[in-house]
């Protein structure tokens, strides 16, 4: 893995930590921000 790919991977992992998946009773799902006030990656 190149250094550029490692950096990109770290960025993507940080982005995914800011979201959480919610599941509805009908089995569908959606994502919401864990901290709605945090605008650092949006």
N, C-alpha and C positions, 0 to 999 in steps of 0.2 A: 504494500500500500504506500502510495507516495505521500509526502508531507502535506501536499495540498488536499488530498483526500482525507487525511487524518483531521485536518483543521475543519473541513466541511462536515465530517462525521460528528465532531464535537459540537459544532454549531447546531446541527440537526437534533442531536440528543438534548441540548439545552432547550431548544424550541419545544420538543415534545413534553418536557417536564412542566411546561406552563399550561398544559391542557389536560382535562380529564374527560373520560368517556362516560356519558350517562346512558342508562338503558331504560327504555319504556316497558310497560307491562306487555305490550304487543310484540316485544322482541326487537323492535327497531332501536337504533342508538344514535346519539349525536354528541358532539364535543362542545365543551364550554370552558372558558378560562378559569383556572383555579383561583386566580386573584384578579378580579375584573379591573381593579385600579392600576394594575401593573401594565404599562404600555411599552416596556423595554424592547420587546421583539415584534411589536405590531405597528 
